[in-house]
Amino acid sequence: MKRREFLVGLACSAVALALATTTACTKKEARCKHCGMRIDPTSAWRTDLVADDGTVTAFDTPRCALTSWRSGKTAARAIRVQEYYDRETRDGNDVRFVLGGDVVGPMGPDLVPVDPPRSSKFIQDHAADRALRLDEVTAQVLSAIGAK
């Protein structure tokens, strides 16, 4: 009888292990649509592009999202970013994108979304270069970020 209980217990353990392994292997993580990096849903750098139909495409950083958008790889009507100081999600038109300085994203140099009234202070505190409106962030600006 003990042998039967042992075998049943062993079989149940094997099934549980197989199910756990299968679940872990099939779990899909969100990936940046530009560079493929895993997107941490709690990251302050996470950025979304919103298409005309409301579809949201996630990116790991503002630079990746804007590069994909400006190059025409991802169609969008809006960009949503987290403002640097208060971490509130905002429309890209409501922030300034600060270039340079000592604040870097998970992929290196990036555009830091900052509330317009705070952008001068951010530039001063972090030795940044300048702050741009969304319409000033062009493909040329984005390619220069990666070249530095």
Backbone as JSON Lines, residues from 0, in Angstrom:
{"i":0,"aa":"M","n":[0.82,-1.19,0.0],"ca":[0.0,0.0,0.0],"c":[0.86,1.25,0.0]}
{"i":1,"aa":"K","n":[1.93,1.23,0.77],"ca":[2.8,2.39,0.83],"c":[3.45,2.66,-0.53]}
{"i":2,"aa":"R","n":[3.73,1.59,-1.24],"ca":[4.34,1.77,-2.56],"c":[3.36,2.47,-3.51]}
{"i":3,"aa":"R","n":[2.09,2.1,-3.44],"ca":[1.07,2.72,-4.29],"c":[0.94,4.21,-3.95]}
{"i":4,"aa":"E","n":[0.91,4.56,-2.68],"ca":[0.82,5.96,-2.26],"c":[2.04,6.75,-2.74]}
{"i":5,"aa":"F","n":[3.19,6.12,-2.65],"ca":[4.42,6.76,-3.11],"c":[4.35,7.06,-4.61]}
{"i":6,"aa":"L","n":[3.91,6.07,-5.39],"ca":[3.82,6.24,-6.84],"c":[2.78,7.29,-7.22]}
{"i":7,"aa":"V","n":[1.66,7.29,-6.54],"ca":[0.64,8.31,-6.81],"c":[1.17,9.7,-6.48]}
{"i":8,"aa":"G","n":[1.84,9.82,-5.36],"ca":[2.44,11.11,-4.98],"c":[3.49,11.56,-5.98]}
{"i":9,"aa":"L","n":[4.3,10.62,-6.44],"ca":[5.33,10.92,-7.43],"c":[4.7,11.38,-8.74]}
{"i":10,"aa":"A","n":[3.65,10.71,-9.16],"ca":[2.94,11.07,-10.4],"c":[2.33,12.47,-10.28]}
{"i":11,"aa":"C","n":[1.71,12.76,-9.15],"ca":[1.12,14.09,-8.93],"c":[2.19,15.18,-8.96]}
{"i":12,"aa":"S","n":[3.32,14.9,-8.35],"ca":[4.43,15.86,-8.35],"c":[4.94,16.12,-9.75]}
{"i":13,"aa":"A","n":[5.04,15.07,-10.54],"ca":[5.52,15.2,-11.92],"c":[4.55,16.04,-12.75]}
{"i":14,"aa":"V","n":[3.26,15.81,-12.56],"ca":[2.25,16.59,-13.29],"c":[2.31,18.06,-12.86]}
{"i":15,"aa":"A","n":[2.42,18.31,-11.59],"ca":[2.5,19.69,-11.09],"c":[3.74,20.39,-11.63]}
{"i":16,"aa":"L","n":[4.86,19.7,-11.64],"ca":[6.09,20.27,-12.17],"c":[5.97,20.57,-13.66]}
{"i":17,"aa":"A","n":[5.36,19.66,-14.4],"ca":[5.17,19.86,-15.84],"c":[4.28,21.07,-16.11]}
{"i":18,"aa":"L","n":[3.21,21.22,-15.34],"ca":[2.32,22.36,-15.51],"c":[3.03,23.67,-15.17]}
{"i":19,"aa":"A","n":[3.79,23.69,-14.11],"ca":[4.51,24.9,-13.7],"c":[5.54,25.29,-14.75]}
{"i":20,"aa":"T","n":[6.25,24.31,-15.29],"ca":[7.26,24.57,-16.32],"c":[6.61,25.09,-17.59]}
{"i":21,"aa":"T","n":[5.51,24.49,-18.0],"ca":[4.81,24.92,-19.2],"c":[4.31,26.34,-19.05]}
{"i":22,"aa":"T","n":[3.75,26.69,-17.92],"ca":[3.25,28.03,-17.68],"c":[4.38,29.03,-17.71]}
{"i":23,"aa":"A","n":[5.5,28.73,-17.1],"ca":[6.63,29.65,-17.07],"c":[7.21,29.86,-18.45]}
{"i":24,"aa":"C","n":[7.26,28.83,-19.26],"ca":[7.86,28.93,-20.6],"c":[6.96,29.66,-21.57]}
{"i":25,"aa":"T","n":[5.65,29.63,-21.37],"ca":[4.75,30.26,-22.32],"c":[4.35,31.67,-21.91]}
{"i":26,"aa":"K","n":[4.79,32.12,-20.77],"ca":[4.45,33.47,-20.32],"c":[5.11,34.49,-21.25]}
{"i":27,"aa":"K","n":[4.3,35.38,-21.81],"ca":[4.84,36.38,-22.71],"c":[5.09,37.67,-21.94]}
{"i":28,"aa":"E","n":[6.28,38.21,-22.14],"ca":[6.62,39.49,-21.54],"c":[6.44,40.56,-22.59]}
{"i":29,"aa":"A","n":[6.02,41.74,-22.16],"ca":[5.9,42.86,-23.09],"c":[7.3,43.26,-23.55]}
{"i":30,"aa":"R","n":[7.44,43.48,-24.84],"ca":[8.73,43.86,-25.43],"c":[8.57,45.17,-26.19]}
{"i":31,"aa":"C","n":[9.61,45.98,-26.17],"ca":[9.62,47.24,-26.91],"c":[9.49,46.93,-28.4]}
{"i":32,"aa":"K","n":[8.6,47.62,-29.06],"ca":[8.38,47.37,-30.49],"c":[9.51,47.92,-31.35]}
{"i":33,"aa":"H","n":[10.42,48.69,-30.77],"ca":[11.54,49.24,-31.55],"c":[12.82,48.42,-31.35]}
{"i":34,"aa":"C","n":[13.21,48.22,-30.08],"ca":[14.51,47.58,-29.81],"c":[14.39,46.16,-29.28]}
{"i":35,"aa":"G","n":[13.2,45.75,-28.85],"ca":[13.0,44.39,-28.34],"c":[13.29,44.21,-26.86]}
{"i":36,"aa":"M","n":[13.71,45.25,-26.17],"ca":[14.0,45.13,-24.74],"c":[12.71,44.85,-23.97]}
{"i":37,"aa":"R","n":[12.82,44.05,-22.91],"ca":[11.67,43.77,-22.05],"c":[11.2,45.07,-21.42]}
{"i":38,"aa":"I","n":[9.89,45.26,-21.41],"ca":[9.32,46.48,-20.82],"c":[8.88,46.18,-19.4]}
{"i":39,"aa":"D","n":[9.46,46.89,-18.46],"ca":[9.04,46.78,-17.07],"c":[7.8,47.66,-16.92]}
{"i":40,"aa":"P","n":[6.64,47.07,-16.59],"ca":[5.42,47.87,-16.5],"c":[5.47,48.96,-15.43]}
{"i":41,"aa":"T","n":[6.4,48.85,-14.49],"ca":[6.52,49.87,-13.45],"c":[7.6,50.9,-13.76]}
{"i":42,"aa":"S","n":[8.27,50.76,-14.88],"ca":[9.36,51.67,-15.24],"c":[8.86,53.08,-15.5]}
{"i":43,"aa":"A","n":[9.6,54.05,-15.01],"ca":[9.28,55.46,-15.26],"c":[9.57,55.83,-16.71]}
{"i":44,"aa":"W","n":[10.27,55.01,-17.44],"ca":[10.65,55.3,-18.83],"c":[9.64,54.76,-19.83]}
{"i":45,"aa":"R","n":[8.76,53.88,-19.41],"ca":[7.78,53.29,-20.33],"c":[7.03,54.4,-21.06]}
{"i":46,"aa":"T","n":[6.86,54.21,-22.36],"ca":[6.21,55.19,-23.22],"c":[5.24,54.47,-24.15]}
{"i":47,"aa":"D","n":[4.09,55.08,-24.4],"ca":[3.08,54.47,-25.27],"c":[2.79,55.38,-26.45]}
{"i":48,"aa":"L","n":[2.63,54.77,-27.62],"ca":[2.12,55.47,-28.78],"c":[0.67,55.03,-28.95]}
{"i":49,"aa":"V","n":[-0.22,55.99,-29.19],"ca":[-1.64,55.71,-29.33],"c":[-2.04,55.96,-30.78]}
{"i":50,"aa":"A","n":[-2.56,54.92,-31.43],"ca":[-2.99,55.01,-32.83],"c":[-4.37,55.66,-32.92]}
{"i":51,"aa":"D","n":[-4.77,56.01,-34.13],"ca":[-6.08,56.63,-34.36],"c":[-7.23,55.77,-33.86]}
{"i":52,"aa":"D","n":[-7.08,54.44,-33.95],"ca":[-8.15,53.55,-33.51],"c":[-8.1,53.25,-32.01]}
{"i":53,"aa":"G","n":[-7.17,53.89,-31.3],"ca":[-7.05,53.7,-29.85],"c":[-6.07,52.61,-29.45]}
{"i":54,"aa":"T","n":[-5.54,51.89,-30.41],"ca":[-4.56,50.84,-30.12],"c":[-3.31,51.46,-29.49]}
{"i":55,"aa":"V","n":[-2.82,50.84,-28.44],"ca":[-1.63,51.33,-27.73],"c":[-0.45,50.41,-28.02]}
{"i":56,"aa":"T","n":[0.66,51.01,-28.43],"ca":[1.9,50.27,-28.65],"c":[2.9,50.72,-27.61]}
{"i":57,"aa":"A","n":[3.45,49.77,-26.86],"ca":[4.35,50.1,-25.76],"c":[5.82,50.08,-26.19]}
{"i":58,"aa":"F","n":[6.59,50.98,-25.58],"ca":[8.02,51.08,-25.8],"c":[8.71,51.21,-24.46]}
{"i":59,"aa":"D","n":[10.0,50.85,-24.41],"ca":[10.71,50.91,-23.14],"c":[11.2,52.31,-22.8]}
{"i":60,"aa":"T","n":[11.33,53.21,-23.79],"ca":[11.81,54.57,-23.54],"c":[11.18,55.55,-24.51]}
{"i":61,"aa":"P","n":[11.19,56.84,-24.16],"ca":[10.71,57.85,-25.11],"c":[11.5,57.84,-26.42]}
{"i":62,"aa":"R","n":[12.8,57.64,-26.34],"ca":[13.63,57.64,-27.56],"c":[13.19,56.55,-28.52]}
{"i":63,"aa":"C","n":[12.95,55.34,-28.01],"ca":[12.5,54.24,-28.89],"c":[11.14,54.57,-29.5]}
{"i":64,"aa":"A","n":[10.21,55.07,-28.7],"ca":[8.88,55.39,-29.2],"c":[8.94,56.48,-30.27]}
{"i":65,"aa":"L","n":[9.68,57.54,-29.98],"ca":[9.76,58.64,-30.93],"c":[10.53,58.25,-32.19]}
{"i":66,"aa":"T","n":[11.55,57.43,-32.06],"ca":[12.28,56.96,-33.24],"c":[11.36,56.13,-34.14]}
{"i":67,"aa":"S","n":[10.58,55.25,-33.53],"ca":[9.66,54.43,-34.3],"c":[8.58,55.28,-34.97]}
{"i":68,"aa":"W","n":[8.09,56.27,-34.26],"ca":[7.04,57.16,-34.76],"c":[7.57,58.05,-35.88]}
{"i":69,"aa":"R","n":[8.69,58.7,-35.64],"ca":[9.25,59.64,-36.61],"c":[9.76,58.95,-37.87]}
{"i":70,"aa":"S","n":[10.13,57.69,-37.75],"ca":[10.62,56.96,-38.93],"c":[9.46,56.38,-39.76]}
{"i":71,"aa":"G","n":[8.25,56.46,-39.22],"ca":[7.09,55.94,-39.92],"c":[6.82,54.47,-39.68]}
{"i":72,"aa":"K","n":[7.59,53.84,-38.8],"ca":[7.39,52.41,-38.52],"c":[6.14,52.15,-37.69]}
{"i":73,"aa":"T","n":[5.75,53.14,-36.88],"ca":[4.56,53.01,-36.04],"c":[3.7,54.25,-36.23]}
{"i":74,"aa":"A","n":[2.49,54.05,-36.73],"ca":[1.57,55.18,-36.91],"c":[0.94,55.51,-35.56]}
{"i":75,"aa":"A","n":[0.83,56.79,-35.26],"ca":[0.24,57.19,-33.98],"c":[-0.33,58.6,-34.09]}
{"i":76,"aa":"R","n":[-1.3,58.86,-33.24],"ca":[-1.85,60.21,-33.15],"c":[-1.35,60.92,-31.9]}
{"i":77,"aa":"A","n":[-0.82,60.13,-30.95],"ca":[-0.37,60.72,-29.69],"c":[0.7,59.85,-29.05]}
{"i":78,"aa":"I","n":[1.46,60.48,-28.18],"ca":[2.46,59.77,-27.38],"c":[2.16,60.08,-25.92]}
{"i":79,"aa":"R","n":[2.25,59.05,-25.08],"ca":[2.05,59.22,-23.63],"c":[3.35,58.87,-22.92]}
{"i":80,"aa":"V","n":[3.79,59.78,-22.07],"ca":[5.04,59.6,-21.33],"c":[4.79,59.89,-19.85]}
{"i":81,"aa":"Q","n":[5.76,59.49,-19.02],"ca":[5.69,59.83,-17.6],"c":[6.59,61.04,-17.35]}
{"i":82,"aa":"E","n":[6.03,62.05,-16.75],"ca":[6.8,63.25,-16.43],"c":[7.84,62.9,-15.38]}
{"i":83,"aa":"Y","n":[9.04,63.43,-15.52],"ca":[10.19,63.06,-14.68],"c":[9.93,63.26,-13.19]}
{"i":84,"aa":"Y","n":[9.39,64.39,-12.8],"ca":[9.27,64.69,-11.37],"c":[8.08,64.03,-10.69]}
{"i":85,"aa":"D","n":[6.91,64.12,-11.28],"ca":[5.73,63.6,-10.57],"c":[5.29,62.21,-11.06]}
{"i":86,"aa":"R","n":[5.92,61.7,-12.1],"ca":[5.64,60.38,-12.67],"c":[4.2,60.23,-13.15]}
{"i":87,"aa":"E","n":[3.53,61.35,-13.38],"ca":[2.18,61.33,-13.94],"c":[2.27,61.08,-15.44]}
{"i":88,"aa":"T","n":[1.36,60.26,-15.96],"ca":[1.32,60.02,-17.4],"c":[0.72,61.24,-18.07]}
{"i":89,"aa":"R","n":[1.43,61.73,-19.1],"ca":[0.98,62.94,-19.8],"c":[1.11,62.77,-21.3]}
{"i":90,"aa":"D","n":[0.37,63.57,-22.01],"ca":[0.49,63.64,-23.45],"c":[1.83,64.29,-23.78]}
{"i":91,"aa":"G","n":[2.47,63.84,-24.84],"ca":[3.76,64.39,-25.23],"c":[3.75,65.87,-25.53]}
{"i":92,"aa":"N","n":[2.6,66.42,-25.91],"ca":[2.51,67.86,-26.17],"c":[2.52,68.68,-24.88]}
{"i":93,"aa":"D","n":[2.31,68.03,-23.76],"ca":[2.24,68.73,-22.47],"c":[3.54,68.73,-21.7]}
{"i":94,"aa":"V","n":[4.62,68.2,-22.29],"ca":[5.92,68.16,-21.62],"c":[6.98,68.72,-22.57]}
{"i":95,"aa":"R","n":[8.16,68.92,-22.03],"ca":[9.33,69.23,-22.85],"c":[10.25,68.02,-22.75]}
{"i":96,"aa":"F","n":[10.9,67.7,-23.86],"ca":[11.81,66.57,-23.91],"c":[13.23,67.13,-23.79]}
{"i":97,"aa":"V","n":[13.87,66.82,-22.66],"ca":[15.19,67.38,-22.37],"c":[16.27,66.44,-22.88]}
{"i":98,"aa":"L","n":[17.26,67.04,-23.55],"ca":[18.38,66.3,-24.13],"c":[19.63,66.48,-23.29]}
{"i":99,"aa":"G","n":[20.44,65.44,-23.26],"ca":[21.73,65.52,-22.59],"c":[21.6,65.48,-21.08]}
{"i":100,"aa":"G","n":[22.72,65.63,-20.43],"ca":[22.74,65.64,-18.97],"c":[23.07,64.29,-18.37]}
{"i":101,"aa":"D","n":[22.95,64.25,-17.06],"ca":[23.35,63.05,-16.33],"c":[22.22,62.06,-16.06]}
{"i":102,"aa":"V","n":[21.02,62.34,-16.53],"ca":[19.91,61.4,-16.38],"c":[19.83,60.58,-17.66]}
{"i":103,"aa":"V","n":[20.04,59.27,-17.51],"ca":[20.01,58.38,-18.67],"c":[18.94,57.32,-18.48]}
{"i":104,"aa":"G","n":[18.42,56.84,-19.58],"ca":[17.4,55.81,-19.56],"c":[18.01,54.42,-19.49]}
{"i":105,"aa":"P","n":[17.18,53.4,-19.53],"ca":[17.67,52.03,-19.45],"c":[18.51,51.63,-20.66]}
{"i":106,"aa":"M","n":[18.4,52.37,-21.75],"ca":[19.17,52.08,-22.96],"c":[20.26,53.13,-23.2]}
{"i":107,"aa":"G","n":[20.54,53.95,-22.2],"ca":[21.56,54.98,-22.36],"c":[20.93,56.36,-22.52]}
{"i":108,"aa":"P","n":[21.61,57.26,-23.25],"ca":[21.09,58.62,-23.42],"c":[19.67,58.6,-23.97]}
{"i":109,"aa":"D","n":[18.83,59.47,-23.43],"ca":[17.43,59.48,-23.83],"c":[16.86,60.88,-23.71]}
{"i":110,"aa":"L","n":[15.61,61.0,-24.07],"ca":[14.85,62.24,-23.92],"c":[14.1,62.13,-22.6]}
{"i":111,"aa":"V","n":[14.26,63.13,-21.75],"ca":[13.62,63.1,-20.44],"c":[12.39,64.01,-20.48]}
{"i":112,"aa":"P","n":[11.18,63.45,-20.3],"ca":[9.96,64.26,-20.31],"c":[9.84,65.06,-19.01]}
{"i":113,"aa":"V","n":[9.8,66.4,-19.16],"ca":[9.76,67.27,-17.99],"c":[8.65,68.32,-18.19]}
{"i":114,"aa":"D","n":[7.96,68.63,-17.12],"ca":[6.94,69.67,-17.13],"c":[7.59,70.98,-17.59]}
{"i":115,"aa":"P","n":[7.0,71.71,-18.55],"ca":[7.64,72.93,-19.07],"c":[8.14,73.92,-18.02]}
{"i":116,"aa":"P","n":[7.37,74.24,-16.97],"ca":[7.91,75.19,-15.98],"c":[9.14,74.67,-15.23]}
{"i":117,"aa":"R","n":[9.32,73.37,-15.2],"ca":[10.46,72.78,-14.48],"c":[11.66,72.5,-15.4]}
{"i":118,"aa":"S","n":[11.51,72.68,-16.7],"ca":[12.57,72.28,-17.62],"c":[13.86,73.08,-17.43]}
{"i":119,"aa":"S","n":[13.77,74.37,-17.15],"ca":[14.98,75.18,-16.92],"c":[15.74,74.68,-15.7]}
{"i":120,"aa":"K","n":[15.02,74.39,-14.65],"ca":[15.64,73.88,-13.42],"c":[16.29,72.51,-13.68]}
{"i":121,"aa":"F","n":[15.59,71.65,-14.43],"ca":[16.14,70.34,-14.76],"c":[17.44,70.5,-15.55]}
{"i":122,"aa":"I","n":[17.44,71.38,-16.54],"ca":[18.64,71.6,-17.35],"c":[19.79,72.06,-16.46]}
{"i":123,"aa":"Q","n":[19.52,72.95,-15.55],"ca":[20.54,73.46,-14.64],"c":[21.03,72.37,-13.68]}
{"i":124,"aa":"D","n":[20.12,71.64,-13.07],"ca":[20.47,70.62,-12.08],"c":[21.19,69.41,-12.67]}
{"i":125,"aa":"H","n":[20.9,69.09,-13.92],"ca":[21.42,67.86,-14.51],"c":[22.37,68.1,-15.68]}
{"i":126,"aa":"A","n":[22.83,69.33,-15.82],"ca":[23.8,69.69,-16.88],"c":[23.31,69.24,-18.26]}
{"i":127,"aa":"A","n":[22.03,69.43,-18.51],"ca":[21.45,69.03,-19.78],"c":[21.67,70.11,-20.84]}
{"i":128,"aa":"D","n":[21.44,69.74,-22.09],"ca":[21.68,70.65,-23.2],"c":[20.53,71.61,-23.44]}
{"i":129,"aa":"R","n":[19.34,71.04,-23.7],"ca":[18.19,71.88,-24.05],"c":[16.91,71.1,-23.92]}
{"i":130,"aa":"A","n":[15.79,71.82,-23.96],"ca":[14.46,71.21,-23.88],"c":[13.73,71.49,-25.19]}
{"i":131,"aa":"L","n":[13.09,70.44,-25.71],"ca":[12.38,70.55,-26.99],"c":[10.9,70.25,-26.83]}
{"i":132,"aa":"R","n":[10.07,70.95,-27.62],"ca":[8.67,70.58,-27.72],"c":[8.58,69.3,-28.55]}
{"i":133,"aa":"L","n":[7.48,68.61,-28.47],"ca":[7.31,67.36,-29.21],"c":[7.54,67.56,-30.7]}
{"i":134,"aa":"D","n":[7.03,68.64,-31.28],"ca":[7.2,68.86,-32.72],"c":[8.64,69.18,-33.11]}
{"i":135,"aa":"E","n":[9.49,69.49,-32.15],"ca":[10.9,69.75,-32.43],"c":[11.77,68.49,-32.35]}
{"i":136,"aa":"V","n":[11.19,67.39,-31.89],"ca":[11.93,66.14,-31.8],"c":[11.82,65.45,-33.16]}
{"i":137,"aa":"T","n":[12.81,65.67,-33.99],"ca":[12.83,65.14,-35.35],"c":[13.69,63.89,-35.44]}
{"i":138,"aa":"A","n":[13.64,63.25,-36.59],"ca":[14.48,62.08,-36.82],"c":[15.96,62.44,-36.69]}
{"i":139,"aa":"Q","n":[16.34,63.63,-37.11],"ca":[17.74,64.07,-37.0],"c":[18.14,64.23,-35.53]}
{"i":140,"aa":"V","n":[17.28,64.81,-34.74],"ca":[17.56,64.96,-33.3],"c":[17.73,63.59,-32.66]}
{"i":141,"aa":"L","n":[16.86,62.67,-33.01],"ca":[16.9,61.33,-32.43],"c":[18.15,60.57,-32.84]}
{"i":142,"aa":"S","n":[18.56,60.69,-34.09],"ca":[19.78,59.99,-34.51],"c":[21.03,60.59,-33.86]}
{"i":143,"aa":"A","n":[20.99,61.88,-33.57],"ca":[22.13,62.51,-32.89],"c":[22.26,62.02,-31.44]}
{"i":144,"aa":"I","n":[21.17,61.67,-30.81],"ca":[21.21,61.17,-29.43],"c":[22.01,59.88,-29.38]}
{"i":145,"aa":"G","n":[21.75,58.98,-30.29],"ca":[22.46,57.69,-30.32],"c":[23.9,57.82,-30.73]}
{"i":146,"aa":"A","n":[24.24,58.92,-31.43],"ca":[25.61,59.08,-31.94],"c":[26.56,59.61,-30.89]}
{"i":147,"aa":"K","n":[26.05,60.18,-29.83],"ca":[26.92,60.77,-28.8],"c":[27.58,59.74,-27.97]}
